Amino acid sequence: MADARSLTDLFGILSPRRVGEKAAVVDTSVAQVTEASYPTKALQKFLGGLQGADNPLLLDLGPVVGSNVTFFGEQLGCRIRVEDIADDLDRHVREGKLEQLPEYFAKRFTQEPGSVDGILCWDILDYLDRPAAQALATALCRLLKPEGCLLGLFSTAETPGQVYTKYVVVDESTLRYRTYPALRHRQRSLLNGDIIKLFKDLRVTDSFLMKSKLREMLFRKPATRA
Amino acid sequence: MWKRDESVKPATPPAQTPAAMPSAPVAAASAVSEPRTQLGRDNVNIGKSVIIKGELSGSEDLTIEGHVEGRIDLKDNVLTIGPNGKIKAEVFAKAVVVLGEVTGNVTASEKVDIRDNGSVDGDIASPRVAIAEGAHFRGAVDMQRAGAKAQAKPGAAPAAGQAQPQPQAQKVGA
């Protein structure tokens, strides 16, 4: 099992490694800050998945976005926990401790297992190496309640610049992508199969390939059988 | 013990008395400077050099530019943490505006507003929360809508209405 490697892993090994992460310096000439709005299909379904829950707990793995907090708080009456994984990643890059990320993610979350109704994973997995991505995905699966939802975005194309993206919810069907400088490039694009393997404890309920070259995937944790 | 800051010209005759200041059962206070009455309203300013350790409570709006550790209880008033303010405390107020740093849980019955460069490290419980672009926040937000919904539906409508037009929400953007 441990030796099982997907094609993307092998390509990742063969292709030249991206430079710059060891230096932990933001190349501002490359890290252009941009902003554009794109349609989303999965968000509406994600929100629908949370509607039934009473005072649901939502975990947002992106940087804090004030209007998102307002949106989710007022639309859904959610309790929102913001856990900025990009910030964690930058810190590990800065300290040259990227190899410690899997261990870090395994202990990162303090919430009780099965206590979170929804997770906004956004595209953070695109920035992680396979072991770290797996550790994070496993931790998220553990946190999710049965019938809980996870929304993940995955890039299907190379992204120019060393940037993270803040996803600002404009409304249920529109996201504004706002980039900001990152200390690490997006890593290789994950294939469908890789993503499904990462979240093997979850069920894929919807998957959309958007014109923005992002794949939006909605996962749900199967209900436990009595 | 308290004296008014003469440099601040009150718009109305300064009628505040020391008795009107927040009662502060302060356990330990070093370098206590004077709270200032501003603009003749019930608004008290705790200056940059003030360090308070203990419980701070009162019935006036309060602006803190100094350091406070412990607990702040202004249930019916507005608490403003100024750009120089550093708070390590559990905070309870009607509304909280953060321009400085807060470490600790913040509970407001009306609104929490974290402005640009403001920082909150702790959980927020309030029906309305605004976090500006450039603000730092780490923790959880509970907007307590479920309770409000269950109690009174008429209350829910204005809350949603208030949220829409906010120019802050635009700035809040992310």
Interface residues (C-beta under 8 A of the other chain):
Chain A: D54 N55 P63 V64 V65 G66 S67 N68 V69 T70 G73 E74 L76 G77 C78 R79 I80 R81 V82 D84 K166 V168 R176 R178
Chain B: I114 R128 V129 A130 I131 A132 E133 A135 H136 F137 R138 G139 A140 V141 D142 M143 Q144 R145 A146 G147 K149 A159 A160 A163 A169 Q170 V172 G173 A174
